[in-house]
Amino acid sequence: MFPWLATGHLIPFLQLSKLLAEKGHKIYFVSTPRNLNRLPEIPKQLSSKIVLVSFPLPHVPNLPSFAESSTDVPYTKQQLLKKAFDLLEPPLTTFLESSKPDWIFYDYASHWLPSVAGRLGISCSFFSLFTAASLSYIGPPSVLMSFGDPRSKAEDFTVVPKWIPFESDLVFRLHEVTKYVEKTEEDESGPSDSIRFGFAAGESDVVIIRSSPEFEPEWFNLLRDQLYRKPIIPVGFLPPTIERKDEFEDDINGHSWGSIKEWLDKQKTNSVVYVALGTEASLSAEELKELALGLENSTLPFFWVLNKIPGSTKNALDMLPDGFQERVKNRGIVHGGWAPQVKILSHDSVGGFMTHCGWNSIIEGLSFGRVLILLPVLNEQGLNSRLLHGKKLGLEIPREEEDGSFTWSSVAEIIRTAMVDDSGESLRNRAREIRSMFGDVDRNNCYVARLVNYLMENKKARVL
Ligand SMILES: *[C@@H]1O[C@H](CO)[C@@H](O)[C@H](O)[C@H]1NC(C)=O
């Protein structure tokens, strides 16, 4: 297992590792020291099956020496982190030569790994933490591998690409693209993400996707039959599980679940909006203010996780409108720093989830049947938002096309529609109904079982 250096990638790779280890397979989980240290503890009965393999992250100029994960660096320095990541090729190759695994599971960022695996006669699978819809939008490997992304102008990303043969609204908004382009210019050397995706998918033996064809059949079919033309295997959603011992665990990172639970216990069933916009991206001061005023005007109870701004010393709490916390103190909590998201989402008082539309978060929200209020910030989040809005499992907060601004009144209106108004009833029902598809562990484990069969039947016969 060789995930990209981001918590949101390490965790699902580890989840899949545990499921494979439970079936008796041995896993080498390869990453850098700080990333491995931050992983949740591996259950005792699996600890002999999952071997953590640690390589120091090679140094590249201008990347802070402590930085090993996407949350350690501002958005503008992600490219540098990828450069350092690419330098792991030699130690990883040496390791693969000696450990000789049957299969390699790698992420989109290590576009160089399939050719290493090919030389060594090891089967390899691109494990995609992106939906089949996002992969389709990104494009066919044949195109990406030879030319990179054929789109260059920001406007090109706001129309349905020509390789999508059916009607679709899965496109970026102009502000999502310009924000992205402006912010990556600073360090634009090295392979683009399009090249990385192209080789990761194009040169793999099989593509494994953390999703299911029950959820997005049209996109799975398109990938398999037209864009990728290779085996595409869904692994299900890898839903979050709450370990029994977690129930009693207290004071993780200084925040006690006990006091959060106590507050949630006092709220009515399905009444609370849980707001968490991810750890990598942050809102501008203006956006933060509109969001706060929108929550205030909605009059609904909320629990808002407000992270520190990545790579900045500014405190997001100081950017809230004057007197906000005082005015909402009887019904809203603003929680600084890390919060036990899965436990919060699992609480009966939570009815809706305002999310930045990272795929992990969407899966966590729908695993508990929470209606989604969609506020994408970065990367493929805009595509996820369109997908979920299109499938009527959430409502997107409308933003100005060019600058992405939004108003408190539309925030309040969308929250009320999603949470309480009659017009949101079918949305709430759909979110509740889809819960078993996303969250039922047995149902999802069927996909894992099928994957394991496939892997055992299709590994390359190695020359010993
Ligand atoms: C919310 O905004 C509307 C429109 O300005 C206003 O009429 C209403 O009183 C506000 N509600 C609260 C609780 O602030």
The ligand as an SDF file (V2000), in Angstrom:
LIG
                    3D

 14 14  0  0  0  0  0  0  0  0999 V2000
  -33.4150   36.3550    8.6850 C   0  0  0  0  0  0  0  0  0  0  0  0
  -33.4010   37.2360    7.5900 O   0  0  0  0  0  0  0  0  0  0  0  0
  -34.6860   37.6650    7.1750 C   0  0  0  0  0  0  0  0  0  0  0  0
  -34.5070   38.4720    5.9080 C   0  0  0  0  0  0  0  0  0  0  0  0
  -33.7030   39.5900    6.1320 O   0  0  0  0  0  0  0  0  0  0  0  0
  -35.3390   38.4650    8.2920 C   0  0  0  0  0  0  0  0  0  0  0  0
  -36.6340   38.8450    7.9160 O   0  0  0  0  0  0  0  0  0  0  0  0
  -35.4000   37.5840    9.5350 C   0  0  0  0  0  0  0  0  0  0  0  0
  -35.9010   38.3230   10.6220 O   0  0  0  0  0  0  0  0  0  0  0  0
  -34.0280   37.0400    9.8900 C   0  0  0  0  0  0  0  0  0  0  0  0
  -34.1480   36.1180   10.9800 N   0  0  0  0  0  0  0  0  0  0  0  0
  -33.3460   36.1250   12.0250 C   0  0  0  0  0  0  0  0  0  0  0  0
  -33.6070   35.1540   13.0970 C   0  0  0  0  0  0  0  0  0  0  0  0
  -32.3690   36.8690   12.1010 O   0  0  0  0  0  0  0  0  0  0  0  0
  1  2  1  0
  1 10  1  0
  2  3  1  0
  3  4  1  0
  3  6  1  0
  4  5  1  0
  6  7  1  0
  6  8  1  0
  8  9  1  0
  8 10  1  0
 10 11  1  0
 11 12  1  0
 12 13  1  0
 12 14  2  0
M  END
$$$$
